[in-house]
């Protein structure tokens, strides 16, 4: 299961064993694959506050965290955009 995060700065997480990469642009709010959360660089970004944990992939928890945020409108827009992009990808498969 993926986790839902907010990333303040652009970051690229790479799994050197498989070659997979996951890019997060500036002010990214969205899901991160589980494999990425196990990488040392991801953990370091969490420790220094660059990446903030928002929730565990269930919509109910995510929207609750959004409602409690002081950046509610901005986050809602980004969450909606991310969700639409994921739905489009799934529809293509």
Biotite code that builds the C-alpha atoms (Angstrom):
import biotite.structure as struc

atoms = struc.array([
    struc.Atom([0.000, 0.000, 0.000], chain_id="A", res_id=1, res_name="UNK", atom_name="CA", element="C"),
    struc.Atom([1.297, 3.438, -0.827], chain_id="A", res_id=2, res_name="UNK", atom_name="CA", element="C"),
    struc.Atom([1.516, 6.377, 1.559], chain_id="A", res_id=3, res_name="UNK", atom_name="CA", element="C"),
    struc.Atom([0.305, 9.919, 1.025], chain_id="A", res_id=4, res_name="UNK", atom_name="CA", element="C"),
    struc.Atom([2.882, 12.680, 1.566], chain_id="A", res_id=5, res_name="UNK", atom_name="CA", element="C"),
    struc.Atom([3.679, 16.340, 1.058], chain_id="A", res_id=6, res_name="UNK", atom_name="CA", element="C"),
    struc.Atom([7.122, 17.198, -0.295], chain_id="A", res_id=7, res_name="UNK", atom_name="CA", element="C"),
    struc.Atom([8.340, 20.805, 0.079], chain_id="A", res_id=8, res_name="UNK", atom_name="CA", element="C"),
    struc.Atom([11.153, 20.596, -2.487], chain_id="A", res_id=9, res_name="UNK", atom_name="CA", element="C"),
    struc.Atom([11.693, 18.625, -5.678], chain_id="A", res_id=10, res_name="UNK", atom_name="CA", element="C"),
    struc.Atom([13.108, 15.198, -4.890], chain_id="A", res_id=11, res_name="UNK", atom_name="CA", element="C"),
    struc.Atom([13.887, 12.041, -6.852], chain_id="A", res_id=12, res_name="UNK", atom_name="CA", element="C"),
    struc.Atom([13.856, 8.723, -5.014], chain_id="A", res_id=13, res_name="UNK", atom_name="CA", element="C"),
    struc.Atom([15.742, 5.910, -6.692], chain_id="A", res_id=14, res_name="UNK", atom_name="CA", element="C"),
    struc.Atom([15.943, 2.216, -5.967], chain_id="A", res_id=15, res_name="UNK", atom_name="CA", element="C"),
    struc.Atom([19.438, 1.299, -7.081], chain_id="A", res_id=16, res_name="UNK", atom_name="CA", element="C"),
    struc.Atom([18.672, -2.420, -7.011], chain_id="A", res_id=17, res_name="UNK", atom_name="CA", element="C"),
    struc.Atom([15.778, -2.290, -9.494], chain_id="A", res_id=18, res_name="UNK", atom_name="CA", element="C"),
    struc.Atom([16.510, 1.018, -11.218], chain_id="A", res_id=19, res_name="UNK", atom_name="CA", element="C"),
    struc.Atom([13.040, 2.389, -10.442], chain_id="A", res_id=20, res_name="UNK", atom_name="CA", element="C"),
    struc.Atom([12.726, 6.111, -9.800], chain_id="A", res_id=21, res_name="UNK", atom_name="CA", element="C"),
    struc.Atom([9.955, 8.243, -8.356], chain_id="A", res_id=22, res_name="UNK", atom_name="CA", element="C"),
    struc.Atom([10.006, 12.018, -8.842], chain_id="A", res_id=23, res_name="UNK", atom_name="CA", element="C"),
    struc.Atom([8.235, 14.552, -6.653], chain_id="A", res_id=24, res_name="UNK", atom_name="CA", element="C"),
    struc.Atom([8.082, 18.162, -7.909], chain_id="A", res_id=25, res_name="UNK", atom_name="CA", element="C"),
    struc.Atom([8.161, 21.221, -5.615], chain_id="A", res_id=26, res_name="UNK", atom_name="CA", element="C"),
    struc.Atom([5.139, 21.228, -3.252], chain_id="A", res_id=27, res_name="UNK", atom_name="CA", element="C"),
    struc.Atom([4.157, 17.704, -4.296], chain_id="A", res_id=28, res_name="UNK", atom_name="CA", element="C"),
    struc.Atom([1.139, 16.306, -2.493], chain_id="A", res_id=29, res_name="UNK", atom_name="CA", element="C"),
    struc.Atom([0.228, 12.750, -3.372], chain_id="A", res_id=30, res_name="UNK", atom_name="CA", element="C"),
    struc.Atom([0.961, 9.086, -3.103], chain_id="A", res_id=31, res_name="UNK", atom_name="CA", element="C"),
    struc.Atom([4.415, 7.550, -2.976], chain_id="A", res_id=32, res_name="UNK", atom_name="CA", element="C"),
    struc.Atom([4.992, 3.892, -3.890], chain_id="A", res_id=33, res_name="UNK", atom_name="CA", element="C"),
    struc.Atom([5.772, 1.632, -0.973], chain_id="A", res_id=34, res_name="UNK", atom_name="CA", element="C"),
    struc.Atom([9.205, 0.690, -2.381], chain_id="A", res_id=35, res_name="UNK", atom_name="CA", element="C"),
    struc.Atom([10.205, 4.389, -2.329], chain_id="A", res_id=36, res_name="UNK", atom_name="CA", element="C"),
    struc.Atom([9.389, 4.749, 1.371], chain_id="A", res_id=37, res_name="UNK", atom_name="CA", element="C"),
    struc.Atom([11.971, 2.064, 2.161], chain_id="A", res_id=38, res_name="UNK", atom_name="CA", element="C"),
    struc.Atom([14.865, 3.949, 0.549], chain_id="A", res_id=39, res_name="UNK", atom_name="CA", element="C"),
    struc.Atom([17.436, 5.636, 2.791], chain_id="A", res_id=40, res_name="UNK", atom_name="CA", element="C"),
    struc.Atom([17.135, 8.943, 0.918], chain_id="A", res_id=41, res_name="UNK", atom_name="CA", element="C"),
    struc.Atom([13.364, 9.023, 1.455], chain_id="A", res_id=42, res_name="UNK", atom_name="CA", element="C"),
    struc.Atom([13.864, 8.358, 5.167], chain_id="A", res_id=43, res_name="UNK", atom_name="CA", element="C"),
    struc.Atom([16.461, 11.144, 5.362], chain_id="A", res_id=44, res_name="UNK", atom_name="CA", element="C"),
    struc.Atom([14.027, 13.569, 3.706], chain_id="A", res_id=45, res_name="UNK", atom_name="CA", element="C"),
    struc.Atom([11.365, 12.611, 6.260], chain_id="A", res_id=46, res_name="UNK", atom_name="CA", element="C"),
    struc.Atom([13.843, 13.143, 9.104], chain_id="A", res_id=47, res_name="UNK", atom_name="CA", element="C"),
    struc.Atom([14.829, 16.622, 7.892], chain_id="A", res_id=48, res_name="UNK", atom_name="CA", element="C"),
    struc.Atom([11.204, 17.652, 7.284], chain_id="A", res_id=49, res_name="UNK", atom_name="CA", element="C"),
    struc.Atom([11.405, 17.902, 3.484], chain_id="A", res_id=50, res_name="UNK", atom_name="CA", element="C"),
    struc.Atom([8.821, 15.129, 3.196], chain_id="A", res_id=51, res_name="UNK", atom_name="CA", element="C"),
    struc.Atom([5.854, 15.069, 5.560], chain_id="A", res_id=52, res_name="UNK", atom_name="CA", element="C"),
    struc.Atom([3.621, 12.041, 6.072], chain_id="A", res_id=53, res_name="UNK", atom_name="CA", element="C"),
    struc.Atom([-0.052, 12.881, 5.452], chain_id="A", res_id=54, res_name="UNK", atom_name="CA", element="C"),
    struc.Atom([-1.770, 9.494, 5.520], chain_id="A", res_id=55, res_name="UNK", atom_name="CA", element="C"),
    struc.Atom([-1.992, 5.891, 4.423], chain_id="A", res_id=56, res_name="UNK", atom_name="CA", element="C"),
    struc.Atom([-3.602, 5.570, 1.002], chain_id="A", res_id=57, res_name="UNK", atom_name="CA", element="C"),
    struc.Atom([-7.262, 5.523, 2.121], chain_id="A", res_id=58, res_name="UNK", atom_name="CA", element="C"),
    struc.Atom([-9.318, 8.444, 0.857], chain_id="A", res_id=59, res_name="UNK", atom_name="CA", element="C"),
    struc.Atom([-11.177, 8.911, 4.147], chain_id="A", res_id=60, res_name="UNK", atom_name="CA", element="C"),
    struc.Atom([-7.959, 9.452, 6.132], chain_id="A", res_id=61, res_name="UNK", atom_name="CA", element="C"),
    struc.Atom([-6.444, 11.663, 3.459], chain_id="A", res_id=62, res_name="UNK", atom_name="CA", element="C"),
    struc.Atom([-9.429, 13.976, 3.282], chain_id="A", res_id=63, res_name="UNK", atom_name="CA", element="C"),
    struc.Atom([-9.591, 14.183, 7.068], chain_id="A", res_id=64, res_name="UNK", atom_name="CA", element="C"),
    struc.Atom([-5.952, 15.337, 7.134], chain_id="A", res_id=65, res_name="UNK", atom_name="CA", element="C"),
    struc.Atom([-6.726, 17.864, 4.408], chain_id="A", res_id=66, res_name="UNK", atom_name="CA", element="C"),
    struc.Atom([-9.675, 19.266, 6.360], chain_id="A", res_id=67, res_name="UNK", atom_name="CA", element="C"),
    struc.Atom([-7.431, 19.823, 9.375], chain_id="A", res_id=68, res_name="UNK", atom_name="CA", element="C"),
    struc.Atom([-4.726, 21.546, 7.321], chain_id="A", res_id=69, res_name="UNK", atom_name="CA", element="C"),
    struc.Atom([-4.279, 25.310, 7.165], chain_id="A", res_id=70, res_name="UNK", atom_name="CA", element="C"),
    struc.Atom([-3.613, 24.952, 3.423], chain_id="A", res_id=71, res_name="UNK", atom_name="CA", element="C"),
    struc.Atom([-6.910, 23.177, 2.828], chain_id="A", res_id=72, res_name="UNK", atom_name="CA", element="C"),
    struc.Atom([-7.880, 24.674, -0.544], chain_id="A", res_id=73, res_name="UNK", atom_name="CA", element="C"),
    struc.Atom([-4.430, 24.327, -2.097], chain_id="A", res_id=74, res_name="UNK", atom_name="CA", element="C"),
    struc.Atom([-4.131, 20.716, -0.947], chain_id="A", res_id=75, res_name="UNK", atom_name="CA", element="C"),
    struc.Atom([-7.637, 19.806, -2.145], chain_id="A", res_id=76, res_name="UNK", atom_name="CA", element="C"),
    struc.Atom([-6.811, 21.075, -5.629], chain_id="A", res_id=77, res_name="UNK", atom_name="CA", element="C"),
    struc.Atom([-3.594, 19.054, -5.764], chain_id="A", res_id=78, res_name="UNK", atom_name="CA", element="C"),
    struc.Atom([-5.241, 15.919, -4.366], chain_id="A", res_id=79, res_name="UNK", atom_name="CA", element="C"),
    struc.Atom([-8.023, 16.152, -6.932], chain_id="A", res_id=80, res_name="UNK", atom_name="CA", element="C"),
    struc.Atom([-5.516, 16.634, -9.754], chain_id="A", res_id=81, res_name="UNK", atom_name="CA", element="C"),
    struc.Atom([-3.432, 13.677, -8.568], chain_id="A", res_id=82, res_name="UNK", atom_name="CA", element="C"),
    struc.Atom([-6.519, 11.464, -8.257], chain_id="A", res_id=83, res_name="UNK", atom_name="CA", element="C"),
    struc.Atom([-7.646, 12.364, -11.797], chain_id="A", res_id=84, res_name="UNK", atom_name="CA", element="C"),
    struc.Atom([-4.205, 11.549, -13.185], chain_id="A", res_id=85, res_name="UNK", atom_name="CA", element="C"),
    struc.Atom([-4.235, 8.172, -11.449], chain_id="A", res_id=86, res_name="UNK", atom_name="CA", element="C"),
    struc.Atom([-7.711, 7.407, -12.773], chain_id="A", res_id=87, res_name="UNK", atom_name="CA", element="C"),
    struc.Atom([-6.588, 8.249, -16.320], chain_id="A", res_id=88, res_name="UNK", atom_name="CA", element="C"),
    struc.Atom([-3.572, 5.922, -15.969], chain_id="A", res_id=89, res_name="UNK", atom_name="CA", element="C"),
    struc.Atom([-5.777, 3.097, -14.693], chain_id="A", res_id=90, res_name="UNK", atom_name="CA", element="C"),
    struc.Atom([-8.249, 3.638, -17.549], chain_id="A", res_id=91, res_name="UNK", atom_name="CA", element="C"),
    struc.Atom([-5.439, 3.286, -20.108], chain_id="A", res_id=92, res_name="UNK", atom_name="CA", element="C"),
    struc.Atom([-4.324, -0.054, -18.624], chain_id="A", res_id=93, res_name="UNK", atom_name="CA", element="C"),
])
